[in-house]
Amino acid sequence: MTMYRISGVWKDSNNIITHYAFHSVGENSNSRAIKKSKTQAIALLETAGNSATTWVWSYTLARWTVGETVQVVNGASGKYLRSNPDNKLTDNLAHLIDFDWIAP
């Protein structure tokens, strides 16, 4: 059973999310970001007992804050990750930091 935070994404030339920045949650700290492919991310979250939330930078508080629960859903073009399935703009995690320009 592992809890994860997802802080960012990598996208392809069509602006489709291909990878996620996963952090393992420890008792007193979180791990550095580990780049996981979409397939790896789905497998992690489909493993019984594993869970994830978004991890969003708060400019007001100047620290990371826990966001929404992330779920695996099966859409028209296959499985993908999304937060609160309530038709908000944050549903596909595209609101997270775009790591393309930070780390290839």
FIKOLZA-1660 file (N, C-alpha, C; in steps of 0.1 Angstrom, whole numbers, plus 5000, padded with zeros to 4 digits):
% residues 104
   i   px   py   pz ch aa at
   1 5008 4988 5000  A  M  N
   1 5000 5000 5000  A  M CA
   1 5009 5012 5000  A  M  C
   2 5008 5020 4989  A  T  N
   2 5016 5032 4988  A  T CA
   2 5007 5044 4985  A  T  C
   3 5010 5055 4991  A  M  N
   3 5003 5067 4987  A  M CA
   3 5013 5076 4979  A  M  C
   4 5007 5082 4968  A  Y  N
   4 5015 5090 4959  A  Y CA
   4 5010 5104 4958  A  Y  C
   5 5018 5113 4954  A  R  N
   5 5014 5127 4950  A  R CA
   5 5019 5128 4936  A  R  C
   6 5011 5135 4928  A  I  N
   6 5014 5138 4914  A  I CA
   6 5015 5153 4912  A  I  C
   7 5028 5158 4909  A  S  N
   7 5030 5172 4909  A  S CA
   7 5031 5178 4895  A  S  C
   8 5033 5170 4885  A  G  N
   8 5034 5176 4871  A  G CA
   8 5033 5165 4861  A  G  C
   9 5033 5170 4848  A  V  N
   9 5031 5161 4837  A  V CA
   9 5041 5165 4826  A  V  C
  10 5043 5156 4816  A  W  N
  10 5050 5158 4804  A  W CA
  10 5040 5155 4793  A  W  C
  11 5041 5163 4782  A  K  N
  11 5032 5162 4771  A  K CA
  11 5039 5160 4758  A  K  C
  12 5032 5154 4748  A  D  N
  12 5038 5152 4735  A  D CA
  12 5035 5165 4726  A  D  C
  13 5039 5164 4714  A  S  N
  13 5037 5175 4705  A  S CA
  13 5022 5178 4702  A  S  C
  14 5013 5169 4705  A  N  N
  14 4999 5171 4703  A  N CA
  14 4992 5176 4716  A  N  C
  15 5001 5179 4726  A  N  N
  15 4996 5184 4739  A  N CA
  15 4989 5173 4747  A  N  C
  16 4992 5161 4745  A  I  N
  16 4986 5149 4752  A  I CA
  16 4996 5145 4763  A  I  C
  17 4991 5143 4775  A  I  N
  17 4999 5139 4786  A  I CA
  17 5005 5125 4783  A  I  C
  18 5018 5123 4784  A  T  N
  18 5025 5110 4782  A  T CA
  18 5031 5105 4795  A  T  C
  19 5035 5114 4804  A  H  N
  19 5042 5110 4817  A  H CA
  19 5037 5118 4828  A  H  C
  20 5039 5113 4840  A  Y  N
  20 5035 5120 4852  A  Y CA
  20 5047 5120 4862  A  Y  C
  21 5048 5131 4870  A  A  N
  21 5058 5132 4881  A  A CA
  21 5052 5127 4894  A  A  C
  22 5056 5115 4898  A  F  N
  22 5051 5108 4910  A  F CA
  22 5061 5110 4921  A  F  C
  23 5055 5112 4933  A  H  N
  23 5063 5113 4945  A  H CA
  23 5057 5102 4955  A  H  C
  24 5065 5094 4961  A  S  N
  24 5060 5085 4972  A  S CA
  24 5059 5094 4985  A  S  C
  25 5048 5091 4992  A  V  N
  25 5046 5098 5005  A  V CA
  25 5051 5090 5016  A  V  C
  26 5060 5096 5024  A  G  N
  26 5066 5089 5035  A  G CA
  26 5059 5095 5048  A  G  C
  27 5063 5089 5059  A  E  N
  27 5058 5094 5072  A  E CA
  27 5061 5109 5075  A  E  C
  28 5073 5113 5072  A  N  N
  28 5078 5126 5074  A  N CA
  28 5082 5134 5062  A  N  C
  29 5081 5128 5050  A  S  N
  29 5086 5135 5038  A  S CA
  29 5080 5128 5026  A  S  C
  30 5083 5135 5014  A  N  N
  30 5079 5129 5001  A  N CA
  30 5091 5128 4993  A  N  C
  31 5091 5118 4984  A  S  N
  31 5103 5115 4976  A  S CA
  31 5104 5126 4965  A  S  C
  32 5116 5126 4959  A  R  N
  32 5117 5135 4947  A  R CA
  32 5108 5129 4936  A  R  C
  33 5106 5137 4926  A  A  N
  33 5097 5133 4915  A  A CA
  33 5104 5122 4907  A  A  C
  34 5096 5112 4904  A  I  N
  34 5100 5101 4895  A  I CA
  34 5091 5101 4883  A  I  C
  35 5097 5102 4871  A  K  N
  35 5089 5102 4859  A  K CA
  35 5083 5088 4856  A  K  C
  36 5070 5088 4855  A  K  N
  36 5063 5075 4852  A  K CA
  36 5055 5077 4839  A  K  C
  37 5056 5067 4830  A  S  N
  37 5048 5068 4818  A  S CA
  37 5033 5066 4821  A  S  C
  38 5025 5070 4812  A  K  N
  38 5010 5068 4814  A  K CA
  38 5007 5054 4818  A  K  C
  39 5013 5044 4811  A  T  N
  39 5011 5030 4814  A  T CA
  39 5015 5026 4828  A  T  C
  40 5027 5031 4832  A  Q  N
  40 5032 5028 4845  A  Q CA
  40 5023 5035 4856  A  Q  C
  41 5019 5047 4853  A  A  N
  41 5010 5054 4863  A  A CA
  41 4997 5047 4865  A  A  C
  42 4991 5042 4854  A  I  N
  42 4978 5035 4855  A  I CA
  42 4980 5022 4863  A  I  C
  43 4991 5015 4860  A  A  N
  43 4994 5002 4867  A  A CA
  43 4996 5005 4882  A  A  C
  44 5003 5015 4886  A  L  N
  44 5005 5018 4900  A  L CA
  44 4992 5021 4907  A  L  C
  45 4983 5028 4901  A  L  N
  45 4971 5032 4907  A  L CA
  45 4960 5021 4906  A  L  C
  46 4962 5012 4897  A  E  N
  46 4953 5000 4897  A  E CA
  46 4957 4989 4906  A  E  C
  47 4968 4991 4912  A  T  N
  47 4973 4981 4922  A  T CA
  47 4965 4983 4935  A  T  C
  48 4959 4973 4940  A  A  N
  48 4951 4974 4952  A  A CA
  48 4959 4980 4964  A  A  C
  49 4952 4990 4970  A  G  N
  49 4958 4997 4981  A  G CA
  49 4966 5010 4978  A  G  C
  50 4970 5011 4965  A  N  N
  50 4977 5023 4962  A  N CA
  50 4967 5035 4959  A  N  C
  51 4971 5047 4962  A  S  N
  51 4963 5058 4959  A  S CA
  51 4971 5070 4956  A  S  C
  52 4965 5081 4950  A  A  N
  52 4973 5093 4947  A  A CA
  52 4964 5105 4948  A  A  C
  53 4970 5116 4950  A  T  N
  53 4964 5129 4950  A  T CA
  53 4973 5138 4942  A  T  C
  54 4967 5149 4937  A  T  N
  54 4975 5159 4930  A  T CA
  54 4983 5167 4941  A  T  C
  55 4994 5173 4937  A  W  N
  55 5003 5180 4946  A  W CA
  55 5005 5193 4939  A  W  C
  56 4999 5204 4944  A  V  N
  56 4999 5217 4937  A  V CA
  56 5007 5227 4945  A  V  C
  57 5015 5235 4938  A  W  N
  57 5022 5246 4944  A  W CA
  57 5013 5258 4947  A  W  C
  58 5013 5262 4960  A  S  N
  58 5005 5273 4964  A  S CA
  58 5014 5285 4965  A  S  C
  59 5012 5295 4956  A  Y  N
  59 5020 5307 4956  A  Y CA
  59 5016 5315 4969  A  Y  C
  60 5004 5315 4973  A  T  N
  60 5000 5322 4985  A  T CA
  60 5007 5317 4998  A  T  C
  61 5008 5304 4999  A  L  N
  61 5014 5298 5011  A  L CA
  61 5029 5295 5009  A  L  C
  62 5034 5296 4997  A  A  N
  62 5047 5293 4993  A  A CA
  62 5051 5279 4997  A  A  C
  63 5043 5269 4994  A  R  N
  63 5046 5255 4997  A  R CA
  63 5036 5247 4989  A  R  C
  64 5040 5234 4988  A  W  N
  64 5031 5224 4981  A  W CA
  64 5019 5221 4990  A  W  C
  65 5007 5219 4983  A  T  N
  65 4995 5216 4990  A  T CA
  65 4989 5204 4984  A  T  C
  66 4983 5195 4992  A  V  N
  66 4976 5183 4987  A  V CA
  66 4963 5188 4979  A  V  C
  67 4961 5183 4967  A  G  N
  67 4950 5187 4959  A  G CA
  67 4939 5176 4959  A  G  C
  68 4935 5172 4948  A  E  N
  68 4923 5163 4946  A  E CA
  68 4928 5149 4944  A  E  C
  69 4919 5139 4948  A  T  N
  69 4921 5125 4946  A  T CA
  69 4922 5122 4931  A  T  C
  70 4932 5114 4927  A  V  N
  70 4934 5110 4913  A  V CA
  70 4928 5096 4911  A  V  C
  71 4921 5094 4900  A  Q  N
  71 4915 5081 4897  A  Q CA
  71 4919 5076 4883  A  Q  C
  72 4919 5063 4881  A  V  N
  72 4920 5058 4867  A  V CA
  72 4906 5056 4862  A  V  C
  73 4904 5062 4850  A  V  N
  73 4891 5061 4843  A  V CA
  73 4893 5055 4829  A  V  C
  74 4883 5049 4824  A  N  N
  74 4883 5043 4811  A  N CA
  74 4875 5052 4801  A  N  C
  75 4882 5060 4793  A  G  N
  75 4875 5069 4784  A  G CA
  75 4874 5063 4770  A  G  C
  76 4869 5071 4761  A  A  N
  76 4867 5067 4747  A  A CA
  76 4880 5062 4740  A  A  C
  77 4891 5068 4744  A  S  N
  77 4904 5064 4738  A  S CA
  77 4913 5056 4748  A  S  C
  78 4907 5050 4758  A  G  N
  78 4914 5042 4767  A  G CA
  78 4915 5047 4781  A  G  C
  79 4923 5041 4789  A  K  N
  79 4925 5045 4803  A  K CA
  79 4933 5057 4804  A  K  C
  80 4930 5066 4814  A  Y  N
  80 4938 5077 4817  A  Y CA
  80 4936 5081 4832  A  Y  C
  81 4944 5091 4837  A  L  N
  81 4942 5096 4850  A  L CA
  81 4935 5109 4850  A  L  C
  82 4926 5110 4860  A  R  N
  82 4919 5123 4862  A  R CA
  82 4916 5125 4877  A  R  C
  83 4914 5138 4880  A  S  N
  83 4910 5141 4894  A  S CA
  83 4895 5144 4894  A  S  C
  84 4889 5145 4905  A  N  N
  84 4875 5147 4907  A  N CA
  84 4867 5147 4894  A  N  C
  85 4861 5136 4891  A  P  N
  85 4853 5134 4878  A  P CA
  85 4840 5142 4879  A  P  C
  86 4841 5155 4878  A  D  N
  86 4830 5164 4880  A  D CA
  86 4829 5175 4869  A  D  C
  87 4835 5172 4858  A  N  N
  87 4835 5182 4846  A  N CA
  87 4843 5195 4849  A  N  C
  88 4852 5195 4858  A  K  N
  88 4860 5207 4860  A  K CA
  88 4872 5206 4850  A  K  C
  89 4878 5218 4848  A  L  N
  89 4890 5218 4839  A  L CA
  89 4902 5210 4844  A  L  C
  90 4902 5206 4857  A  T  N
  90 4913 5199 4863  A  T CA
  90 4912 5184 4861  A  T  C
  91 4901 5179 4854  A  D  N
  91 4898 5165 4853  A  D CA
  91 4910 5157 4847  A  D  C
  92 4917 5162 4838  A  N  N
  92 4928 5153 4831  A  N CA
  92 4942 5156 4836  A  N  C
  93 4943 5164 4847  A  L  N
  93 4956 5167 4853  A  L CA
  93 4964 5177 4845  A  L  C
  94 4959 5182 4834  A  A  N
  94 4967 5192 4826  A  A CA
  94 4969 5205 4833  A  A  C
  95 4963 5207 4844  A  H  N
  95 4965 5219 4852  A  H CA
  95 4978 5219 4860  A  H  C
  96 4984 5207 4861  A  L  N
  96 4997 5205 4869  A  L CA
  96 5008 5211 4861  A  L  C
  97 5020 5213 4868  A  I  N
  97 5032 5219 4862  A  I CA
  97 5036 5211 4850  A  I  C
  98 5039 5218 4839  A  D  N
  98 5044 5211 4827  A  D CA
  98 5059 5210 4828  A  D  C
  99 5064 5198 4831  A  F  N
  99 5078 5195 4833  A  F CA
  99 5086 5194 4820  A  F  C
 100 5080 5195 4809  A  D  N
 100 5087 5194 4796  A  D CA
 100 5099 5204 4795  A  D  C
 101 5098 5216 4801  A  W  N
 101 5108 5226 4800  A  W CA
 101 5118 5224 4812  A  W  C
 102 5115 5216 4822  A  I  N
 102 5123 5215 4833  A  I CA
 102 5132 5203 4832  A  I  C
 103 5126 5191 4829  A  A  N
 103 5134 5179 4828  A  A CA
 103 5129 5171 4816  A  A  C
 104 5137 5167 4807  A  P  N
 104 5133 5159 4795  A  P CA
 104 5128 5145 4799  A  P  C
% end
